[in-house]
Amino acid sequence: MDRAIADSIQAQRKRHRWLVVAAGVLVLLGAVLAFRTVLKPSLRRGDILTATVETGEVEASLTAAGTVIPGREAVLTSPIQSTIRRVAVAVGARVKPGETILELDKELANSSLAKLDDEQLRNQNKNSQLQLTLERSLTDLRAQAQVQAVKVRSLQSALRDEQQLLKIGGGTAENVRQAELNLTVAQLEADRLTRQIQTQQRSNAADVRELGYTVSMQQRSIAELATKLRQANISSQQAGVLTWVNDNLGTTVQAGDALARVADLSSFRVRATISDSYADALHQGDPVKVRINDLDLRGTVASISPSVDKGVVTFYAQLDNPHHPALRPNLRADVFVITRAHHGVLRVKNGPFYQGGKEQPVFVLTNGGRVQRRTVRFGDSNFDFVQIIGGLRAGEEIVVSDMKEHLDTPELNLHD
């Protein structure tokens, strides 16, 4: 016969069933959570770069490519057409004012100077001959004028005689008129000779001046060539270092060709180039920061070239400390032209994460070992820092590596 199960046994069995169900639910929840954890994207901490948001200054700037050049550099040119005969100083050596650096062949120039001297002697001889010829022609005219003056006086006397004879009845009116006509013709001839003498004198003076100009011009040419001959031993007027010299002996050079450069290496400046699309934003006097091997030197834009060459604008920067020991000729440098400066603002180091927009997503590290996507608003930027306007607080750490592959992921795990 069946017996009734005790109430204690039934309660025990019910608790056992509930425990089994609860354990199954817990196992199921754990499996789901573990499965989600396995499927959730993650990053290795060593594969990313991070930076901490801080407070500081951000200087908006334009980036240009620069080259360090001497503050003063003299270019020595050839004064004459010649050939290089001798180089007396090697590149890199210090030179004193007046010290011969390079010698040119003077033979051709000496021959040209001798030819000019001969031409000058011939011009001077022409001048003497011209003065003699002009004086002779003027003397002839004066003699003719004197003869004509005597003739006029003679005809005046003849006219008075005819007039006297007419009064006493010994002459005729026809003789008087003829005497008057002869006198008039003689006076006209005398006046013509006087004017001719004056014209000849002015003409003689003009001819003498013209030849005098020729002699003077020739003398200047002689003096100029003589000066150039003295300068054929190329030397510098300032002390410095020889940075370049044309050492191709026997090479023909034309007047005006560069032969050497002497630089004062006690001070430097920077020549920089930038795209012409930024020309309107570039102004004389703008502050600049010159970066040379992680060293930053301050300065200002001293001058801007008015022309554009192959899409770039050239400008020169004057350094606040042009004597810094790190400066060397032809040293490459990054030049940042500062257009605006913000002080006491939130900033973060610039990196591949920044795409140049005013608003973009970034990934922020959390205390739970994860990175969360967050939209952040940015302001001005430069090569080093980006200004943060909103979306981040000082002390927060963000990923500055390129995260383009994870932009659609709201959260990622970090693991070692």
Salt bridges, closest charged atoms under 4 A:
ASP47 OD1 - ARG44 NH1 2.92
GLU54 OE2 - ARG347 NE 2.95
GLU57 OE1 - HIS343 ND1 3.04
GLU59 OE1 - LYS289 NZ 3.91
GLU59 OE2 - ARG298 NH1 3.25
GLU103 OE2 - ARG86 NH2 2.83
GLU135 OE2 - ARG142 NH1 3.98
GLU174 OE1 - ARG177 NH2 2.68
GLU189 OE2 - ARG192 NH2 2.43
GLU224 OE2 - LYS228 NZ 3.37
ASP264 OD2 - ARG72 NH2 3.03
ASP286 OD2 - HIS283 ND1 3.60
ASP296 OD1 - ARG291 NE 2.75
ASP380 OD1 - ARG340 NH2 2.65
ASP380 OD2 - HIS342 NE2 2.60
ASP384 OD2 - LYS289 NZ 3.76
ASP384 OD2 - ARG291 NH2 2.53
GLU396 OE1 - ARG374 NH1 3.03
GLU396 OE2 - ARG393 NH2 3.34
GLU397 OE2 - ARG45 NH2 3.58
GLU411 OE1 - LYS40 NZ 2.40
GLU411 OE1 - ARG370 NE 3.18
